[in-house]
Amino acid sequence: MQNNDDIRDNGGATAAVIPVAEADGGAGSGSDYITVKSLWKVFGRNPLRVLEPEYADKDKAFFQGELGNVVGLRDVNLEVRKGETFVIMGLSGSGKSTLVRCLLRLIEPTAGAVVIDGSDITQMSDKELVEFRRDKIAMVFQHYGLMPHRTVLDNASWGLEVQGVAKEERYERTRKTLDLVGLGGWEESYPRQLSGGMQQRVGLARALVVNTDILLMDEPFSGLDPLIRRQMQDELLNLQTELQKTIVFITHDLNEALKLGDHIAIMQNGEVVQIGSPEDIVLRPEDQYVGDFTQDVRLESVLTASKVMVSPKSTVMGHQGPRAALHTIGNSDGDVAWVVDRRHRYMGLLTIPSTERALRAGVRRFDEAWEFIDQEHKPVSPDTTFDQLIPMAMSNDHPIPVTNADNMLLGEVHRSALAEALAETSAADPDYAANATLNAAIAAEGNETAGDDGS
């Protein structure tokens, strides 16, 4: 990791540019919103010599000892999808902060391409870069950088002020954003009157209010107390559910990465050593370094409902009655049915006893007789962890329904499947290097099978 002095040090070199067309699939292909291609950052004099073929097998220590160059990033390749939270993690000195600063050229890359929404920022002029930073991307740092003489409202609206937005409009937009991050009512307070967590919320609001597509967050919560840190993580998850920003989040904390990340890249000595979902990182580490990182992670905190859910075995439409429901349940191998509306949105649970009572009561359709539907049997999302699922499964004999953000029924989770999944993953061979390829193949096969049964 480099300090702020690195921002001013480009070693006098001009970045070696890799044409965008060489990037896999072309710039902005598919759902990839940010593409980093063969990115290098070398500090010191004559940095381009580090890229010469004769040094291809040399390590970071060689470059520093023999050439006097510090390799901050070495041939980094990654892709970030639009609307996801992509976490970059590693120990101090791994290059993660250097990488995030290269994404908006606070640090000038030595070589490579950074393609964002189809444009390679390494090719932008100074004027284009200023416009890009102002309109497309915002950054939240570990240190809040609040101006002590300005109120919360003026600190949070600073980005809009720089953009030239009129005072009345920027205050209106900023007040809404402060409400969004839980700071409504604190607009006229000063930073010295706020706790550390509240000051970080101001920094987050300042980034959100300019309404850029991309948020870069460089260890924003690492200076907070553990309880406040967890609260801020939860806040970010809630905000992301609502806003669907493209977030690149830097951390050295694996638990934070697993909690927040849709995908995680682990860095070591300026290189990306593995990219994958949280589950991939924990269950299928590709080398000893990643394995050591993840060895103490509890499986229950990583495995999710999406791994074990199966297609709903029995569903009843809300406009149907008890006779149809009993017939549907009878044809399944279970003793319950999920009630859904015409758009397949989850309404609740039917058991055989409740359905028989509805029949005796002369009920014609269940959406007019809600008292026979168990609406307290709450659904979970596909990313609900086993930590949450296990207590639910142990307290109820019925499966757990799984729904998406629109409350549409996707599947169900059975207690036995939770136990089987834990037993299967716990028995994995810890010989990471020898079994990385085999584990990946098994995972792929498992995903195909899951797709076949509707999970």
TORLUM-731268 format. One line per 4 residues: their letters; for each residue x, y, z of N, C-alpha, C. Coordinates in steps of 0.001 Angstrom, whole numbers, plus 500000, padded with zeros to 6 digits. Each point is the difference from the previous one (the first is absolute). Example, Ala and Ser with C-alpha at 12.3 -4.5 7.8 and 13.67 -1.06 7.14 Angstrom:
AS> 513190/494310/507800/499110/501190/500000/500900/501200/500000  499650/501050/499280/500820/501190/500060/499230/501090/500730
***
This chain:
MQNN> 500841/498816/500000/499159/501184/500000/500879/501238/500000  499621/501014/499223/500809/501197/499899/499334/501138/500760  500846/500948/500492/499444/501137/500702/499669/501119/499023  499589/501144/500564/499555/501088/499135/501103/500552/499124
DDIR> 501278/499821/500422/501099/500469/499178/500022/499297/498652  499456/498759/499982/500000/499229/498755/499158/500666/498931  499005/500762/500429/499113/500634/499031/500786/500979/499135  501037/500580/500569/500781/500978/499261/501145/499365/499223
DNGG> 500205/498682/500225/501165/499349/499399/499580/499135/498834  500273/500437/498811/499753/499165/498829/501307/499595/499353  501103/500255/500706/501290/499557/499502/500388/500645/498686  499309/501054/499598/500325/500667/498749/499630/499210/498777
ATAA> 499223/498927/500175/499695/499129/498860/498620/500288/499453  499831/499725/498737/498689/500044/499373/499421/498597/500009  498726/499883/500380/499398/498678/500104/500038/499287/498664  500405/498737/500037/499947/499163/498802/498578/499496/499848
VIPV> 499385/500295/498886/498579/499735/499843/499773/498738/499189  499141/499135/500500/499563/498821/499253/498700/500360/499302  499904/499864/498697/498778/500379/499284/498775/499339/500592  498925/500762/500051/498766/499479/500583/499517/498760/499272
AEAD> 500205/499948/498730/499515/498860/499212/500618/498696/500451  501165/500083/500688/500632/498772/500443/499370/499449/501254  499228/500828/500701/499356/499510/501205/499009/498911/499638  499864/499010/500886/499134/498874/499711/498585/500465/499710
GGAG> 499497/499648/498844/498631/500317/499637/499780/501426/499573  501053/500841/500032/499819/501402/499642/499528/500814/501169  500175/501292/499912/499621/500880/501094/498510/499975/500215  499640/499901/501276/498593/500082/500351/499182/498828/499516
SGSD> 500629/498873/499713/499253/498855/499482/499162/499370/501092  498879/499423/499618/499155/499282/500933/499568/500889/501147  500054/499450/501221/499572/500741/501170/501179/500613/500737  501209/499915/499437/501174/500550/500660/500011/501515/499838
YITV> 500039/500696/501111/499924/501455/500012/501382/500624/500167  500843/499325/500780/501390/500423/500180/500895/498835/499609  500912/500236/499072/500943/498972/499579/501419/500520/500196  500758/499297/500816/501407/500322/500207/500811/498962/499247
KSLW> 500854/500451/499084/500717/499100/499112/501504/500232/500106  500719/498988/500466/501468/500009/500048/500536/501294/500615  499457/500358/501158/500351/501264/500638/501270/499860/500849  500936/500924/499780/501253/500061/500758/500146/501391/500602
KVFG> 500548/500035/501214/500475/501253/500562/501364/499733/500625  501010/500666/499444/501373/499851/500472/500492/501366/500455  500509/500077/501213/500537/501238/500540/501524/500007/499861  500534/501181/499751/501446/500135/499856/500372/500441/498599
RNPL> 501300/500127/499768/500491/500459/498702/499907/498901/498941  499730/500433/498786/499924/499089/498854/499125/498786/500314  498744/500211/500377/499152/498872/500418/499688/499005/498899  500032/500417/498731/499617/499099/498916/500966/498838/499823
RVLE> 501218/500136/500529/500951/498900/499841/499552/498753/500759  499176/500195/501029/499499/498859/500768/499158/499083/499124  499380/500558/498940/499122/499216/499130/500754/499256/498911  501302/500167/499931/500761/499346/498945/499966/498478/500176
PEYA> 499953/499253/498886/499841/498541/500055/501047/499288/500860  501211/500516/500059/501059/499324/500754/499709/499955/501500  499054/500848/500459/499691/500032/501429/498662/499332/500322  499454/499276/499061/498652/499451/500160/499869/499085/501217
DKDK> 501083/499299/500362/499919/499047/501110/500562/500556/501299  500297/501297/500030/500583/500601/501196/498900/500447/500961  500355/499991/501294/499003/500370/500998/500197/501437/500462  499121/500423/500899/499984/501375/500483/501318/500369/500681
AFFQ> 500568/499067/500755/501250/500264/500706/501153/500252/499027  500011/499286/498876/501055/500198/498999/499936/501415/499434  498802/500422/499630/499868/501328/499394/500441/501098/500961  499661/499809/501267/500368/501030/500964/501496/499967/500311
GELG> 500555/498792/500136/501399/499878/500365/500963/500256/498858  499671/499520/498802/500914/500082/498865/499770/501226/499121  498736/500410/499843/499696/501108/499094/499596/501282/500724  499697/499863/501275/499570/501176/500741/498579/500420/499709
NVVG> 499188/499082/499475/498595/500283/499706/499092/499256/500966  498923/500651/500382/498986/499353/500832/498793/499689/499124  499648/498718/499920/498852/499577/499192/498754/500053/500873  499152/501006/499740/498753/500121/500753/498900/499105/499453
LRDV> 499931/499895/498671/499027/499123/499332/500717/499235/498909  499669/498714/499884/500665/499162/499002/498977/499227/499185  499787/500438/498771/499149/499286/499043/498640/499647/500603  499309/501012/500498/498703/499792/500636/498892/499957/498953
NLEV> 499176/498973/500081/498853/499840/499107/498769/499692/500845  498941/500753/499794/498749/499712/500696/498848/500688/499275  498797/499530/500297/498790/500549/499396/498947/500191/501081  499356/501140/499973/498965/500332/500974/498688/500196/499255
RKGE> 498970/499330/500442/498701/500101/499343/499235/501218/500493  499178/500527/499164/499189/501169/500358/499055/499638/501140  499969/500831/501042/499073/499810/501104/500464/499060/501086  501215/499454/499897/500476/499083/501033/500969/500697/500952
TFVI> 500214/499357/501147/501034/500424/500936/501183/499062/499827  501087/500541/499496/501213/499232/499727/501028/500391/501055  500402/499030/500807/500920/500266/501104/501418/499588/499617  500938/500902/500249/501422/499711/499803/500643/499955/501374
MGLS> 500587/498874/500352/500564/499873/501333/501409/499449/499960  500711/500261/501061/501367/499518/500131/500641/500653/501197  501180/499521/500359/500723/500564/501124/500630/501328/499609  500550/500700/500976/500693/501246/499736/501138/499754/499014
GSGK> 500081/500845/498971/501035/499838/498990/499619/499106/498847  498770/499494/499991/499582/499082/498936/499684/500722/498697  499768/501315/500053/499711/500762/498789/498558/500404/499831  499154/499683/500974/498563/500241/499819/499655/501491/499922
STLV> 500637/500824/500839/499711/501433/499941/500615/500645/498763  501163/499514/499590/500594/500480/498750/499064/499705/498835  499420/498819/499993/499091/499611/498920/498782/500905/499941  499363/500251/501131/498777/500798/499967/500299/501433/499582
RCLL> 501189/500507/500320/500367/501343/499583/500325/500051/498507  500471/498908/499463/500230/499940/498557/498693/500015/499215  498910/499569/500638/498717/499950/499303/499483/501377/499631  500464/501029/500690/499611/501356/499611/501226/500899/499830
RLIE> 501155/499362/499873/501269/500661/499673/500419/501046/501030  499692/499745/501271/500682/500729/501056/501457/499570/500023  500224/498753/499630/501341/499493/499702/500001/499615/498527  501017/500456/499263/500076/499699/498572/500540/498581/499790
PTAG> 499255/499152/499278/500516/498665/499696/501267/500081/499144  500856/499019/500157/501191/499901/499154/499649/499366/498662  499128/499024/500013/499586/499320/498770/498643/499358/500232  499302/499741/498905/498727/499300/500088/498826/500887/499655
AVVI> 498811/499459/500167/498768/500701/499662/499010/499906/501148  499241/501074/500215/498890/500019/500950/498780/500488/499226  499150/499078/499612/498845/500318/499157/498754/500044/500881  499376/501169/500035/498800/500192/500814/498869/500460/499102
DGSD> 498961/499191/499938/498834/500289/499156/500427/500314/498570  500975/499218/499496/500414/500132/498608/501099/500990/499729  500433/500772/500998/501045/501000/499790/501244/499635/500801  501156/500061/499336/501266/499708/500665/500501/501288/500645
ITQM> 499993/500052/501324/500363/501243/500668/501492/500303/499872  500823/498987/499682/501426/500271/499823/500250/500830/498740  498995/500112/499117/500127/500769/498770/499347/501376/500092  499408/500311/501144/499279/501259/500124/500957/501180/500156
SDKE> 499612/501131/499430/500722/501244/500232/499700/500486/501413  500737/501006/500447/499759/500539/501341/498569/500511/500131  499512/500667/498966/498635/500529/500046/498976/498874/500067  500192/498968/499184/499080/498859/500014/500033/499295/501343
LVEF> 501194/499904/500586/500136/499328/501283/499279/500765/501104  500096/501320/499983/499294/500819/500980/498493/499784/499886  499487/499985/498782/498567/499783/499787/499582/498599/500441  500860/499018/499705/499714/498626/500403/499913/499892/501514
RRDK> 500968/500562/500690/499992/499930/501465/498798/500729/500588  499591/501076/499366/498905/500805/500528/498654/499322/499799  499817/499345/498849/498678/499507/499624/499815/498493/500127  501082/499243/499981/499870/498545/499872/500364/499227/501260
IAMV> 500853/500578/500835/500602/499205/501060/500181/500857/501249  499817/499398/501165/500218/500689/501273/500789/499075/500909  500735/500592/500945/500866/499194/500849/499758/500321/501466  499990/498950/500823/499879/500136/501449/501274/499447/500618
FQHY> 500707/500851/500745/501272/499611/500583/499821/499549/501448  501060/499372/500530/500006/499587/501400/499901/501222/500909  500729/501044/499664/499965/501232/500773/498971/500922/499364  499078/500467/500793/498789/500619/499479/500286/501279/499227
GLMP> 501030/500751/500387/500343/501223/499281/498942/501074/500099  499284/500042/501122/498970/501019/500161/500642/501336/500370  499391/501075/499533/500485/501343/500298/499399/500455/501323  500837/500225/501023/499475/500243/501358/499160/501261/500122
HRTV> 500230/501002/499133/499260/501250/500103/498673/499956/499256  499707/498868/499334/498755/499869/499250/499038/499080/500728  498721/500277/499862/498972/499144/500593/499926/498672/499247  499252/499072/500576/499765/498719/499338/499393/500220/498625
LDNA> 499039/500902/499919/499334/500259/498722/500979/500527/498964  500852/500927/500406/500946/500582/499054/501118/499019/499645  500413/499170/500954/500998/498983/499686/499452/498996/498993  498773/499526/500253/499424/498963/499138/499659/500534/498609
SWGL> 499737/501307/499899/499605/500568/498702/501182/500559/499228  501208/499790/500517/501178/500620/499398/500189/499595/498540  499783/498728/499662/500162/499548/498621/499048/500706/499050  498770/500227/500445/499038/500733/499169/500405/501461/499857
EVQG> 500585/500544/501060/500477/501378/499930/501109/500134/498964  500904/499026/499975/501076/500005/499006/499426/499908/498589  498914/499254/499856/499367/499850/498687/499234/501254/499574  499854/500951/500915/499296/501224/499666/498500/499937/500170
VAKE> 499513/498999/500755/498562/499882/500234/499555/501126/500929  498894/500624/499681/499472/501104/500791/499741/499571/501442  500160/500934/500928/499942/499702/501430/498697/499329/500404  498883/500529/499538/498705/499440/500395/499862/498556/499533
ERYE> 500395/499727/498767/499893/498635/499469/500958/499052/500709  501254/500437/500204/500959/499082/500623/499629/499700/501447  499435/500990/500701/499569/499739/501368/498823/499027/500026  499086/500152/499060/498853/499093/499939/500455/498570/499735
RTRK> 500886/499835/499018/500502/498662/499688/500809/499423/501152  500781/500851/500658/500853/499516/501082/499173/499599/501216  498967/500738/500306/499144/499627/501139/499385/498623/499792  499575/499703/498781/499433/498676/499706/501050/498916/500180
TLDL> 501229/500281/499578/501058/499010/500127/500393/499797/501460  500029/501073/500771/500297/499873/501429/498936/499163/500698  498741/500168/499601/498931/499134/500539/500281/498545/499646  500476/499787/498782/500254/498645/499519/501059/499293/500833
VGLG> 501007/500739/500470/501079/499380/500777/499799/500166/501503  498806/500428/500404/499680/500055/501419/500487/501242/500719  500188/501095/499276/500482/501237/500623/498991/501138/499916  498752/499663/499750/498969/501020/500017/499924/500651/501373
GWEE> 499961/501331/500040/499975/500725/501264/501362/500482/500469  501073/499547/499328/501356/500391/500385/500603/500991/499013  499179/500557/499127/500516/500830/498908/500808/501201/500485  499623/500600/501106/500659/501220/500466/501098/499723/501017
SYPR> 500294/498736/500264/501073/499650/500928/501347/500107/499298  501057/500017/500807/501363/500057/499476/500696/498667/500258  501025/499673/499197/500671/498709/500147/500422/499668/501431  500459/500997/500758/500471/499748/501365/498879/499511/500915
QLSG> 498766/500207/499577/498851/499588/500802/499509/498599/499650  500676/499352/499068/499565/498686/499513/500948/498905/500458  499465/498808/500158/500833/498830/500259/500735/499601/498724  500958/499080/500131/500736/499538/498828/499091/499384/498953
GMQQ> 499040/499200/500451/499076/499376/499061/499142/501016/499279  499583/501034/500715/499179/501045/499376/500823/500807/499002  501274/500265/500337/500852/500711/499054/500193/499189/498718  500127/498678/500143/500140/499178/498807/498722/500010/499174
RVGL> 498853/500106/500660/498733/500120/499273/499955/501294/499187  500585/501064/500550/500059/501253/499242/500852/499798/498749  501141/499300/500169/500843/499716/498841/499280/499164/498957  499215/499041/500465/499233/499168/499078/498920/500831/499299
ARAL> 499335/500856/500761/498973/500860/499404/500609/500923/498956  501193/500523/500273/500666/500889/499052/500274/499288/498679  500314/498705/500086/500235/499232/498775/498691/499655/499295  498957/499704/500773/498734/499582/499406/499237/501151/499357
VVNT> 500114/501189/500575/499139/501097/499562/500304/500437/498571  501227/499815/499539/500322/500395/498625/499457/498994/498985  499492/498859/500529/499263/499026/499184/500828/499448/498842  501242/499628/500279/500826/499353/498989/499643/498522/499903
DILL> 500372/499382/498895/499715/498583/499801/500878/499109/500867  501206/500479/500302/501014/499155/500629/500454/500616/501323  500128/499156/501017/500582/500395/501277/501274/499201/500230  501089/500693/500282/501234/499365/500427/500150/500251/501495
MDEP> 500179/498937/500772/500042/500137/501452/501280/499350/500518  500926/500836/500480/501313/499528/500436/500041/499851/501519  499738/498773/500474/499975/499674/501426/499217/501035/500801  498767/500279/499599/499258/501097/500627/499624/499756/501456
FSGL> 499937/498731/500411/499529/499707/501350/501105/499517/500933  501223/499931/499533/501059/499356/500780/500376/500775/501255  499708/501303/500043/500346/500776/501176/498902/500060/501047  498916/499260/499784/498852/500057/500897/500030/498878/501028
DPLI> 499346/500227/501127/499850/498948/501000/499226/498828/499395  500231/498765/500483/499362/498820/499376/498487/500105/499869  499311/500479/501045/498542/500075/499942/499553/501001/498949  500631/501184/499982/499653/501022/499008/500343/499503/498610
RRQM> 501102/499265/499890/500410/499474/498705/498951/499053/499438  499486/499109/500853/498955/499075/499540/498743/500757/499589  499673/501052/500750/498822/500794/499659/500175/500674/498643  501202/500507/499735/500259/500642/498712/499964/498989/498857
QDEL> 500475/498789/500255/499922/498949/498984/498545/499684/499676  499184/499885/501039/498577/499742/499786/499344/501150/499241  500410/501222/500354/499454/501180/499327/500339/499972/498512  501249/499636/499703/500419/499945/498603/499223/498928/499241
LNLQ> 499786/498850/500620/499221/498940/499354/498578/500479/499707  499404/500700/500948/498642/500510/499795/499966/501036/498880  500986/500886/500000/500061/501015/498956/500200/499372/498627  500846/498986/499947/500283/499361/498715/498770/499278/499460
TELQ> 499210/499427/500881/498754/499360/499572/499084/501011/499321  499994/501222/500522/499134/501040/499457/500599/500695/498788  501315/500287/500042/500609/500857/498983/500651/499241/498852  500494/498773/500269/500648/499179/498974/501149/500733/499304
KTIV> 500875/500603/500788/501202/500611/499469/501013/498920/499635  500956/500360/499163/501151/499133/499764/501063/500422/501012  500322/499105/500934/500879/500349/501115/501273/499161/499940  501139/500662/500075/501279/499328/500198/500440/500338/501416
FITH> 500084/498988/500843/500206/500181/501439/501322/499371/500405  500861/500783/500648/501312/499524/500434/499966/499676/501486  500561/498861/500375/500066/499633/501409/501145/499020/500228  500457/499926/501250/500959/498954/500383/499316/498965/500875
DLNE> 498699/500155/500214/499227/499161/500913/499192/498979/499199  500342/498728/500141/499308/498957/499237/498520/499929/500345  499657/500119/501290/498589/499925/500380/499196/501121/499350  500602/501183/499914/499326/501112/499338/499830/499711/498513
ALKL> 501042/499437/499392/499929/499656/498581/498907/498974/499735  499920/498981/500843/498999/498950/499817/498584/500538/500191  499860/500956/500892/498678/500555/500290/499511/500905/498879  500895/500779/499425/499587/501038/499061/500116/499593/498538
GDHI> 500948/499120/499673/500364/499794/498611/499116/499050/499224  499639/500400/498778/499434/499053/499035/501136/499169/499402  501127/500663/499747/501233/499325/499601/501145/500591/500796  501034/499194/500205/501156/500418/500790/501259/499700/499207
AIMQ> 500907/500981/499963/501336/499783/499447/500999/500084/501146  500833/498972/500137/501028/499993/501037/501343/500327/499360  500712/500977/500593/501264/500464/499445/501172/499640/500911  501142/499772/499375/501252/499739/500711/501151/500537/499156
NGEV> 500819/500823/500616/501179/500553/499317/499662/500648/498658  498889/500721/499964/499630/500720/498788/499283/499180/498951  499768/498724/500270/499336/499115/499044/498663/499520/500545  499053/499753/499106/498742/499371/500372/500204/498486/499961
VQIG> 499843/499354/501143/500264/498560/500067/498734/499158/499865  498833/500591/500274/498753/499258/499788/498838/500975/499972  499053/499745/499101/498747/500741/499927/498861/498991/500035  498988/500283/500804/498854/499090/500041/498918/500537/500919
SPED> 498913/499265/500079/498946/500327/500952/500513/499710/501406  499348/500543/501033/500426/499666/501360/500086/498497/500240  499027/499273/499471/500012/498550/500170/501195/499365/499299  500317/500463/498790/501159/499474/499277/501283/500228/500777
IVLR> 500158/501199/500529/501224/500358/500709/500210/499109/501212  498927/499735/500737/500117/499211/501234/500084/498509/499712  499183/499509/499087/499918/498553/499777/500997/499489/498973  500463/500876/499120/500891/499552/498936/501200/500929/499849
PEDQ> 500772/500171/501062/501207/500839/499884/500976/499397/499006  500593/500847/499169/500850/499508/498926/501455/499811/500400  500400/500520/501155/501363/499762/500461/500054/500101/501517  501169/499757/500537/500172/499972/501440/499742/501365/500627
YVGD> 500399/501057/499289/499809/501351/500526/498522/500284/500245  499158/499719/499012/498563/500220/500163/499442/499046/501044  500494/498770/500008/499554/499028/500988/500294/500447/501419  501184/500585/500216/500342/500508/501328/499102/501163/500389
FTQD> 499649/500813/499016/499110/501131/500239/498646/499516/500527  499510/498907/499444/498611/499601/500225/499827/498836/500958  501093/499484/500561/499905/498748/500754/499125/500096/501251  499865/501178/500565/499220/500132/501229/498571/500481/499754
VRLE> 499615/500111/498735/498652/500470/499692/498984/498897/500283  498929/500345/500691/498934/499049/500273/499165/499807/498737  499791/498757/499604/499242/499719/498790/498582/500574/500067  499434/499993/501204/498629/500480/500148/499865/501470/499625
SVLT> 501098/500745/500084/499935/501425/499682/500178/500275/498515  500328/498963/499228/500278/500167/498573/498967/499317/499128  499636/498772/500336/499020/499265/499200/498645/500694/500066  499297/500014/498873/498732/500718/499919/498872/499103/499507
ASKV> 498797/500527/500099/498814/499252/499572/500092/499583/498544  500640/500818/499173/500082/499683/498577/500728/498690/499744  500856/499580/500938/500761/498757/499816/499116/498763/500172  498969/500092/500830/499251/498791/500366/498517/500062/499652
MVSP> 499524/501134/499506/498568/500057/499726/499646/499152/498782  498803/499458/500030/499471/499209/498889/498704/500651/499531  499518/499570/498855/498741/500545/499477/498853/499711/500960  499046/500925/500098/498845/499760/500873/499289/498712/499611
KSTV> 499770/499154/500978/499368/498711/499698/498497/500115/499823  499400/501012/500645/498546/500086/499960/499573/501463/500141  499319/500527/498984/499501/501376/500065/498513/500028/499667  499313/500906/500651/498562/500187/499800/499770/501470/499678
MGHQ> 499183/500271/498984/499676/501376/499651/498998/500565/501002  500129/501288/500287/499125/500616/500985/498531/499925/499640  499709/499960/498695/498593/499958/499602/499432/498585/500038  500853/499022/500327/499519/498617/500109/499439/499735/501395
GPRA> 499285/498892/500105/499378/499642/501262/500630/498774/500627  499447/499540/501140/500603/498902/500761/500007/498649/499280  499012/499721/499159/500008/498706/499301/501209/499917/499063  500256/501089/499244/501159/500012/499110/501298/499928/500811
ALHT> 500013/500659/501145/501197/499992/500835/500291/498608/500531  498986/499295/500474/500200/498644/500512/500482/499069/498894  499460/500176/498806/500435/499184/498871/501472/500278/499676  500394/501280/500011/501383/500380/499690/500958/499452/501038
IGNS> 499655/500152/501284/500867/499495/501062/500104/498484/499919  498880/499355/499707/500000/498542/499921/500897/499463/498906  500161/500744/498923/500845/499564/498884/501484/500298/500218  500316/500732/501072/501405/500276/500316/500456/499035/501079
DGDV> 501282/500009/500298/500484/499122/501063/500152/500760/501306  499299/501153/500113/500037/500775/501230/498635/500086/500630  499894/500847/501030/498714/500153/500678/499587/501465/500098  500628/500837/499181/499632/501411/499978/499989/500492/498554
AWVV> 499423/501183/499813/500021/500664/498697/500215/501492/500224  500674/500621/499044/500170/501453/500032/498860/500641/499231  499429/501060/500554/498952/500736/499315/500643/501186/499279  499708/500135/498715/500550/501096/499200/498867/500662/499216
DRRH> 500238/501256/499588/498997/500671/499178/500280/499704/498523  499267/500663/499121/500128/499704/498568/501380/500358/499447  500720/500882/500702/501359/500366/499576/501047/499174/500733  499546/498983/500690/500869/499074/500731/500672/500664/501202
RYMG> 499376/501048/500530/500508/500632/501206/499519/499226/501225  500898/499866/500955/499740/499176/501182/498949/500647/500896  499024/499184/500444/498946/500478/500881/500053/499331/501377  500421/498744/500041/500052/499310/501283/500019/498495/499834
LLTI> 499801/499308/501114/500119/498538/500077/498647/499368/500292  499741/498889/499321/498827/499174/500292/500452/498644/500515  499395/499546/501089/500228/498634/500475/498745/499176/499725  500133/498690/500089/498819/499144/499780/498904/500297/501025
PSTE> 500326/500125/501310/498931/500307/500960/499291/501327/499711  500771/501047/499651/499352/501288/499734/499158/499946/498736  500442/499223/499017/499235/499854/498763/498703/499232/500250  500056/498960/500845/498789/499241/500333/499013/500868/500769
RALR> 500508/500866/500884/499101/500923/500722/499337/500962/499019  500759/500469/499016/499440/500904/498995/498913/499303/499198  500198/498699/499714/498996/499230/499258/498713/499898/500802  500156/499699/501298/498810/499875/500849/499289/501343/500161
AGVR> 500750/501088/499902/499403/501342/500154/499370/500494/498706  500118/499222/498933/499382/500386/498736/500779/501087/499249  501303/500105/500256/500817/501009/499318/500068/499676/498508  499821/501008/499168/500044/499802/498552/501360/500373/499409
RFDE> 500641/501030/500553/501314/500410/499520/500788/500582/501178  501298/499696/500028/500800/500351/501166/500320/501488/500082  500008/500708/498874/500295/501435/500087/498829/500796/500560  498904/499297/500347/498880/500620/500695/499832/499401/501394
AWEF> 500935/499155/500383/499927/499342/501314/501423/499892/500576  500591/501154/500259/501404/500063/500426/500238/499311/501344  498958/499843/500796/500201/499409/501323/500474/498544/499932  499840/499368/498835/500449/498606/499864/501421/499895/499435
IDQE> 500572/501147/499637/501361/500023/499463/500958/500451/501091  501083/499265/500183/501013/500368/500987/500913/501074/499394  499692/501268/500324/500802/501106/499480/501219/500291/500866  500108/499330/501132/501155/500188/500886/501197/499159/499562
HKPV> 499777/499104/499044/501107/499180/499484/500737/500834/498949  500965/500787/500468/500628/501028/499178/501019/499401/499024  500088/500580/498804/500987/499541/499021/501373/500615/500282  501011/499457/499342/501359/500538/500073/500475/500275/498575
SPDT> 501070/500753/499873/500585/500271/498688/501030/498925/499664  500389/499866/498737/500986/498967/499630/501354/500170/500674  500361/501231/500415/501298/500207/500621/499962/499932/501526  498908/499510/500554/499917/499794/501449/500970/498892/500408
TFDQ> 500826/500276/501003/501033/499035/500392/499441/498893/500885  500783/498926/500085/499619/498878/500860/499878/500437/501455  500776/500984/500415/499892/500527/501363/498567/500377/500330  499312/500568/499028/498614/500409/500202/499022/498870/499709
LIPM> 500356/499160/499045/499079/498933/499587/499882/498885/501049  501111/499648/500628/499987/498862/500926/499030/500207/501158  500028/501145/500700/498999/500187/501067/498570/499950/499487  499769/500524/498797/498653/499959/499427/499577/498567/499732
AMSN> 500935/499209/499465/499677/498608/499675/499769/499166/501257  500741/500290/501051/499879/499218/501228/498732/500329/500778  499456/501202/499770/498814/500412/500758/498698/499680/499275  500095/499396/498813/498798/499738/499215/500211/498746/499169
DHPI> 498988/499171/499926/500106/498761/499235/499822/500198/498505  499536/501157/499580/499715/500237/498594/501215/500586/499279  500058/499845/498689/501089/500618/499230/499961/501521/500123  501087/500628/499590/500100/501460/500028/499836/500517/498576
PVTN> 499024/500874/499753/499815/500526/498634/501088/501024/499659  500382/500028/498737/501016/500942/499520/499368/500866/498917  500107/501323/500149/499413/500924/499040/501052/501009/499534  499704/500653/498878/500908/501042/499518/499561/501359/500532
ADNM> 500626/501068/499491/499709/501344/500491/498564/500419/499721  499359/499383/499004/498606/500313/499665/499018/499050/500675  500502/499207/500972/499194/499053/500778/499483/498831/499158  500618/499757/498863/499604/498850/499187/500655/498736/500563
LLGE> 499240/498944/500103/500485/498754/500572/501000/499328/499065  501198/499751/500525/501053/499378/499201/500218/498540/500348  499860/499656/501271/500300/498635/500411/499740/499804/501472  500514/498893/500525/499827/499684/501413/501246/499306/500525
VHRS> 500265/500197/501277/501170/499413/500656/499526/499018/501063  500542/498788/499944/499649/498963/500973/501104/499842/501035  499603/499661/501212/500942/499840/501102/501085/498984/499660  499630/498918/499380/500970/498948/499674/501054/500499/499015
ALAE> 499599/500890/499085/500952/500520/499011/501063/500865/500663  499625/500726/501047/500979/500807/500736/501064/499110/500631  499543/498928/500636/500937/499091/500657/500915/499316/498989  499422/499580/498882/500808/499320/498979/501051/500928/499401
ALAE> 499631/501245/499764/500938/500957/499416/501153/500286/500947  499714/500135/501287/501058/500238/500973/500934/498810/500098  499423/498797/499986/500826/498799/500088/500883/499854/498768  499451/500313/498833/500737/499865/498741/501174/500971/499945
TSAA> 499753/501267/500330/501064/501004/499901/501026/499842/501106  499598/499546/501172/500956/499815/501093/500970/498875/499706  499603/499058/499148/500850/498860/499679/500976/500284/498874  500021/501261/499506/500887/500349/498883/501454/499796/500382
DPDY> 500778/499498/499051/501430/499778/500214/500720/501336/500101  500781/500254/501068/500674/501288/500156/501252/500157/499156  500308/499029/499153/501203/500103/499163/499678/500899/498811  500087/501319/500233/499489/500979/499049/500658/499892/498628
AANA> 501321/499978/499990/500713/500047/498726/499659/498797/499120  499933/498825/500604/499769/498782/499231/498556/499862/499550  499072/500631/500730/498590/499735/499743/499216/501198/499477  500684/501113/499733/499279/501193/499548/499213/499731/498723
TLNA> 500636/499352/499013/499327/499729/498727/498851/499022/500192  500240/498957/500796/498961/499012/500246/498813/500627/500718  500274/500835/501021/498915/500646/500726/499171/500893/499084  500680/500720/499109/499287/500872/499069/499104/499187/499076
AIAA> 500498/498844/499542/499209/499143/499116/498767/499453/500715  500207/499588/501257/498883/499485/500790/498954/501083/500205  500492/501225/500276/499083/501124/500213/499180/500272/498749  500666/499984/498838/499301/500260/498748/498936/498943/499743
EGNE> 500360/498748/500275/499037/498915/499807/498804/500155/500934  500311/500429/501243/498934/500201/500961/499060/501124/499592  500571/501059/499419/499180/501120/499542/499079/499580/498866  500520/499141/499086/499166/499516/498898/498854/499165/500521
TAGD> 500305/499146/500994/498956/499160/500585/498950/500838/500697  500493/501032/500729/499074/500891/500691/499073/500686/499023  500563/500414/498850/499181/500646/498989/498919/499082/499469  500315/498690/499926/499031/499041/499496/498799/499842/500914
DGS> 500259/500127/501341/498867/499770/500910/499347/501301/500454  500431/501121/499332/499312/501248/500261/500585/500829/501104  501156/499607/500519/500586/500799/501068/500685/501207/499443
***
